[in-house]
Amino acid sequence: MTTSALSIATARRRSSTGRTVRRAVTHLVMILLGIVFLIPFLWLFSTSLKTDPQIFLFPPRWIPNPLTFVQYHLAVTTIPFFLYTRNSLIFCGFTVIGVVCSCSLVAYGLSRIRWPGRDILFLVTIATMLLPFEVTLVPLFIVFRTIGWVGTFLPIIIPTYFGSAFYIFLLRQFMMTLPMELSDAARIDGASELRIFWSISLPLIRPALAVVALLQFLGAWGDFLGPLIYLTDQSTYTISLGLEQYNTQYGTEWGQLMAASTLLTIPVIVLFFLTQRTFIQGITLTGLKG
């Protein structure tokens, strides 16, 4: 083997070793970061398995001794836990449907149909993201109180059927990556815009729709401020609002609160792991064109 060939082989080995080392370091850093982010949930779960005296021990114990599940029993019997969970599922389900339907239609109109002023309207839509929720809180409450919606789910569900600027942006950017030839060919064949939207665009943007649905579900599942403002009857409380009932005039039932919070968190974790591949695919494939 010549000197040149040996140099090339040595350089390739060094390059391969360097890539392996960088990959190992990257995975190590990600594992460490994952452990850091996992610590709060582990502490939450550990506390939910402790008796009340163990919760306030110092120094704290990570592993409960004795191990008990009594906090879970008390958590679901002290308050109407399953009623609140049902209300949360109803709230999340209708808001997911509203966001997916409205935002996909608006995103289609802003990306796949050419009309004057389209880009200006898109910029105005994006500009609404600069308005914090607190700015529109009082005017919206006055409007909903005037039409008699306060005390029902309508004020926290109906607005999702009018679109969300962030989700419109996400879906529009995804649709901008689709070839316009598909829509043009369908128009030549006589298909209407709704037919093109339903039969061509929607099947191609399913990963992005899954991302929008998942993000909206997570946001609605953990929403506290909206239900706090508009829900006045305890029979309509969501689970995030129901957790407040563990705070009594005599103190906070920390064990029951930790158990209920664990039950509240587990569905989110399971949902994310079940949809992880679709979620990552949707985020990765969302383009930045236009």
N, C-alpha and C positions, 0 to 999 in steps of 0.2 A: 504494500500500500504506500502510495506516495505521501510526501509531506503535506501537500495540499489536501488530499483526501482525509488524512489524519486530523488536520486543522478543522475541516468541515465537520467531521464526526464529533470532535471535542466540543465545537461550538453548539452543535445540536443537542448534545448531552447536557451542556450547561443551560441551554435555553429550556430544555424539558425539566431539568431540576429546578430552575427558577420559577417556571409556571407551577410546578407541584408545590413548592414552598409558598408561593403567593396564594394558591388555592387553599392550602392548609391553614395559613394565617387568616384568610378571609373567613373560612368556616369556623375557626376558633373564636374570632371576634363576634360572629353572628350567634354562636352558641352562648357566649358570655352575655351578650345583649339580651338574648332570649331568656336566660336565667334571671337577669335583672328585672325584666318586665313580668316574669312569672312569679316573682317573690310576693307581690301584693295579693295575688289570687291564692297562693299557697297559705299565706297568713290568714286570709279570709276563711279558707276552708278549714284550717287548723283551729281557728277560734270557734267555728260553728260546731266543732266536736268536743268542746270543753264544757265543763260545768262552770257555773258563775264564779265560784272562788278561784278557779284556775285562770280565768280570763285576766284577773288583776294581779297575778303573781309577778314579782320582780326579783331576779331577772325573768323575762318571759320564757315559756317553754314552747318549743315548736311542736313537739309530739305530745298530744294529750295523754294524761294518765290519771284517772281511768278514761277510756274512750267511751263517749256516750252520744246517742242520736236523739236525746230528749229535746234538744233545741229545735230540731226539725219538726217534731210533733207539735211543740208549742207554737212554732212559727206559722204552721198551716191551720191551727185551731184558734189562736188568739185573734186573728183577723180573718175575714172571708177571703183567704188567699186565692182559692181557685176561682172565685167570682171575679176578682181583680185580674187574674191571669186571662180569663175568658174575655174580659173587656179589653185587655191589652192586645189580644190576638185579633179581635174585631177591629180595633183601631188600626193596628199594623196592616191587616189585610186590605182594608178599604183604602188606606193611604198609598200602599204599594200599587194597587190597581190604578188609582188616580194619577200618580206620578208617571207610571209607565205609559199609560194611554195618552195623557196630555203632552208630556214632554217629547214623546216619540213623534207625535203629529206635528208639533211646532218645529222640532228639529228637522223633520222632513221638508217642511215648507221653507226653512231657512238654508237648506243645503242642496236639495234636489230640484227645486223649481226656480227658474230664473224670472225675476220680476223687479221692477224699479224700486229702489229704496230698501232692498232686502238686507244689505250689509249694514245700513244705518240702523234699521230696526234691531238687528242682531247686537250692535254695539249698545243700543239703549237697553236691551234685555240684560246684557252683561253688566251694565252700569248699575242695575238694581241690586246687584250683589254688594255694592258699597253701602247700602242702607242697612244699618244694624236692626235687629228685630225690635229693640227697645224704642226706636224712633216711630215705628208704625203700631206699637202695642196699644197705646191709648186710643188712637182713631179707630183701629179695628175693633177694639172692645166696645166702643160706643156704637159702631155700626151693628155688630152682632147683638148687642143688648136691645137696640132699637127694633130689630126684626124678630126678637124673641128667641134667639138661638142659644143664649147663655144658659148653661145647665144641661146642655146636650152635647153629643159628639160632633154636631155639625160644624162648629167653628174650627175644630182641629182636623176635620176630614175634608170638607168642601174646598178649602183653598188649594189642596193638592191637585184638584182637578183643573186648576188653571195654570199649571206648570210651575217649574222651579228653574231659576236661571242657571244654576250650576249643572243640573241634570240635562237641561237643554243644550248647554255648551258641550257637555261630554258626548251626548248622542250626535250632535251636529258634527263635531270633529270626527267621529267615527264614520258617519255617513259620507263625509267629504272624501274619504279614502276609497269609496266604492266607485267603480268605473261608470261614468255617465252613459256609456254606450248601452248598458243594460236598460236604463230607463228610456233612452231614445228608441231602442229597438221595440220596446213594449208600446210606446206611443205610436210608432209606425203601424203596429199590429192592431191599433184601435183601443188599447187599454186606457182606462181612466186613471187619474192620479191616485184615487183611493185603491184601485186594483193594483197599481204598481207598488204603492206603499205596503199593501197587505201581502201580496204574493212575491215581491222581489226584495224590497228593502228590509222588512221585518225579519225574514229568515236569515238574512246576511248579518244583521246586527244583534243577533241573540246574545253573544257574549257581553256586549255593552248593555243590553237590556237587563241581563242578569246582574251586572255590577250595580246598575241603578236600583234595581229591586232590592238587592242586598243592603246597599247603603241606606236606602229609605227605611227598610225594616229595622236595621240597627238603630237609626235615629229615632224612629217612632217608639221602639221598644224601650229605649232609655229616656224618652222625653219626660221631663218633669214640669217644666214651666208652663207649657201649653195646657195640660190637664189641670194644673193648679189654678190657672186663671179662669178657665171656662167651665170646669166641672164642679157643681155645687152639691150634688147628691152622692152620698157614699156608695150607693148601689151602682154608680157609673164610674167609680174610680178605676184607674189603671194600676198595674202592680207597682210601678215606680212611685206613684203618688201614695199607694197604700203602705209603702215602707215607712212613711212618716208616722203612722199610727203606733209604731213601736216606741216612739218617744212619748212618754206619759208625764203627768204632773209630778210623779215621784222619781223620775229619771228615765234613762234609756235602757231598754232590754237588749243589751249588746249581743248576747248569745243568740236570741231569736232574730235580731236584725242581721247578724252575720249568716245565719242559716238561710233566711229568706233571700239575702243578697246572693248567696251561692246558688240557690235555685233559680234566681233571676239571671245569673251569668251563664250557667251551664247551657241553656238552649242556644245562646249566642255563639259559644265556643263550638258546639256541635254543628250548628249551621255553617259556620265559617269553614270548618274542616271538610264538610260535605261539599261545599261549593268553592273550595280553594282554587282548584284548577281553572274553573270557569271564571272566577274573579280575577285571577292573575292574567288569564288570556285576554279578558276584556280590557284590563288596564294596559296591557302591553300593546294590543292591537289598536288602541284608540290613537288616531293620528293627530298631528298638529298642523294639518294642511289648511290653507285658507285663513 
